[in-house]
Amino acid sequence: MEQLVQNLVLGLLLGGVYALAAGGLTLIFGVMRVINIAHGAFLILAAFITYSLWSGLGIDPLLAIVITTPVIFVVGWVTYKLFVAPIRTAPMASTVLLTFGLALVLEAVMGTIWGNNSTAIRPAYGNESFIVGDLFLPKAQVYGGLVAVLVLAVLWVVLTKTWLGRAIRASAVNPAGAELVGIKIGSVAALVFAIGIAAAGAGGAITGILYPFVPGAHYQWIARLLAIVVLGGMGSLNGAVLGAVLFGVAETMTAAYVSPSWATAVPYAIVFAVLLIRPQGLLGSRLREDAVPA
């Protein structure tokens, strides 16, 4: 029983980290209808920046989030202005190709700066655990999960309790109506893209502690994050959080009770099974496409 509780807690903590990274991806899609294939590359870029701050300056990787997140926010804003904004209203295939190209460019840049060898962030508490009764909880996962939940809470407050949040939600639900009441959709889209990338940056700082990484690891991460977003429902932040928690628990339980080699495959099988029943995802909305503009 203790082992089950321990794996469940670890799965929930891992799900919190996944939710932070996937939340930015679904936020961008919800407002802009852009599938950002480069999201995983920005996450890995944040992990490398965190590694440099930790190895070069001795800054704790979790504390480095206060540096990494604003830096990635600026990178996201500039990326939107230079590359995404000109084709924001183009067909979705165009933005997919663009962001895929950005991912390849970021991979090349990271390989040039940091090399293509496996990199890991190992703070002093990386090999320590909290002992609660018969439970052994790795400090890195506990700290990382708690920081992810804290950042998600801040994001939730911004989206639900501020004028910016109201503008973002209005732009996602009814862009034309939002413009009529004075909301500048282009400016909101730029901020949403930057915030979504910044969330990936915070997630990258945490995942750099939990997993080794290389520049090409963004392929694995974008596959995982897209699966989480599709599972929860495209454009639904609550759905992304729910999908991430289910994904994290499924990975942890599979590794513990089946085999670590199946830990990646089983969550995707769950996604496939859910989509057979609910193609729109757990909390997604089914969109009508039987009407076309005149």
N, C-alpha and C positions, 0 to 999 in steps of 0.2 A: 504493500500500500504506500509506504514511504517513497519507493522508487517511482510509482505512478504520480504522486503529488509533485515530486522533484521534477520529473520530465514535463509535467503540465505547466509548472511555474516557468521553467526554462523556455518552453514553447511560447508562452504568453509574452515573456520578455523579448524573445526573438521576433515575435509578431509585432511588437511595438516599434522595433527598428525598421522592419519591413513597411509598416504603416507610414512611418515618417517619409521614407523614400517614395513610396507609391502614392502618397497623398499629393505630392507636388505634381506628379504625372497626371493624375486624374483631375486635378484643379486646372491644369493647362488645357486639357481636353474639354472640360466642362464649359469653360468660358470661350475658348478659341476654336474648338473643334480641330485641334492640331494634335496628332499623335507624335510625340517627341521621341524619336528613336535614339537621339543623342543623350537621353536622360541618364542612362547607365554610364556613359562616358564622363558626364559631369560629376557623377558620384565617385568614380575612380579618380578623377582629377582632384576632388576634394580630399580623398584618402592620401594621395601623394603630397599635397600641400600640407596636410596634417603631419605626415611622416617627416617632412623637412623641418617643420616647426618643432617636432618632438626630438628628432635626432640632432638638429643643428643648434637649437636654442634651449632645449630641455623643457619645453612647455608641455604640460600634461595634455595628451591628445583630446580628452573630453573638454578641458578648459579651452583648448585651441578652437573650439567651435565658435567662440565669440569673435575670433579672427577669420576663420575659414568661411563661415556663413556670409558675412558681409562681402568678402572677396568674391565668392561665387555668385552672390546677388548681382554685383556690378558686372561680372562676366556674362551672366544671363541677360541683363538689361542691354548691354552692348551687342550681344549676339542677336537679340530680338531686333534691335534697331537696324543693324547692318544686313541681316540675312532673312529673318522671318517676316518682318513687317511688309516688305515689298510684295510678298506672295501670300499674305495672311488670308486673303479672300479667294485664293486659287483653289482648284480641286484638291481634296485631301491627299491624293497620290503625289502631288507636287511637294507638299510639306513633308510627307514621309521620305521622299527621295532626298530632299534638302537636309533634313535632320540626320538621315543615314550618312550622307556625305560629311556632315559636321562631326559625327561620331568617328569616322575614319580619320579626319584631320586631327581631332583631339588625341586619338590613339597614337598617331605619328608624332605629335608634339610631345606627348608624355614619354614615348620611347626615346626621343632625342634628348630630353632633359634628364630623365631618371633611369633610362635603360630599360631593357626588357626582362630583367631578372626578377624572380619572385621577391616581393617586398612584404614585410610584416612590421606592425607596430606593437611592441611588447613593453608596456609600462611595468613598473614594479609590482603592481597588483595583478598582472596578467596571469600569474600562476598561483594566485591565492583564492581561497573560497571562504564564504560565510558558512558556519556550521550552526544549523538550527535543528536541534534534536538529532534526528538521523538524516537530515537533509544536508547535502553539500551543494552550495550555490556559488558558482564561479563569480568572483567579484567583477570581472570585466563585463560579463553578461548582465549582471545586476545593475551596475553603474550605467552601462550603455542603454539598457532598457528603460531605466528611470529617466535618463536625460532625454531619450526619444519621446517618452510620454510628456515630459515637461515642455519640449519644443512643440509637440502636437497641441498641447493645451494652449500655448501662446497663439498658435496659428488659429485654433478654434475661436479664441477670444477676438482676434482680429477680424475673422470672417463673420462673426455673429454680433459683435458689440460695437463696431466702429463704422464710421461713414464709408470708409474704404471697403469694408466687408459688404455693406449694403449695395455699394456700387458694383462690386464684383458679382454678387448674387443677381442683381437686376440685369447686368450685362449677359449673364449666363442664361437667364430665363427668357428675357425679351429684349434683345439688343436694340431694336427699333424704338421700343417704348423708353428704354434707358436714354437714348439719344434725345428723345423729345423732352425729357425733363432735365437736360443739360449735362448728362454724363458723357464724357469724352471716351468713346469706346476704344480708340487707339491707345490712349494713355493708360486706360485700365488694362488692356491686353498686355502692354509692355510690363506693367507692374506685376500682373499675374504670372507672366512667363518668368520674370526675375524671381518672384517669390517661390514659384514651383522649383526652379533650379536651385535656389538657396536651401529649400527643404532637402533636396537631393544632396546638397553640400553638407548639411548637418548629418544626414544619414551616412554619407561617405566617411566622415570623421569617426563615426561609431563603428561602422563595418570594418574599417581598417584595423581596429583592435581585435575584432572577432575572427577575421579571415585574412590569409595572405592574398596579395593581389598583384597583378601585372597589368600593363596598359590594355591588353586584349581581353581582360576580364569583364569589360563592359557588355560583351555579348551575353554572357551568362546572367548579368544583372538585369539587362533590359528584358530578356525573356522571362525572368522571374517577376519583375514588376508589371509587365504587361499582363501576365497570367493573373496576378493579384487584382489588377484593375478590372479586367474582364470578368473575373469571378464576382467581384463586389458590384459591378455595374458601371459602365463607362460614364464618367462625369460625376459620380457620387462619392463624395469624400467619406461619408459614413460607410458606404459600401467598401471603399478601399481599406478602411480600418478593419472592418469585419473580415474581408478577404485575407488581409495580411495576418490577422490573428489565427484564422483557420489554417493558412499556409504554414505559419511558424509552428503551430502545434502538430500539424500533420508531419512536417519534416522531423521534428524532435521525436515524436512517438515512433515513426517508422525506423529511424536510426537506432532507437533503444530496443524495440521489440521485434523488428524484422531484420534489417541489415542496413548499415550505413550506405552501402552501394545503391540501395533502393530509396534513400531519403530524398533524392531529387525527383525521381520518377513518380512516386505515389501522389504527391500534391498535384501534379499536372493531371493525373488520372482523375482525381477528385474534381478538378476544374472541368474536365471533359464531361464527367457524369452530371455535374450541376447544369452545365449549359445545354445538355440534352433535354432537361426538364424546364429550365428557365433560360432561354437564349439571351435575354437582356441582363442576366446576372442576378445576384441575390437581391440587391436593392436598386437595380436599374429600372428605367422606364422603357416600355416598348414604344417605339416611335412609329407613327403612321407614315407610309411612303406611297399611299395610293392617290395622292393629289400632287399635281405639278403646277408651278406658277404659269399664269397665262402668258 
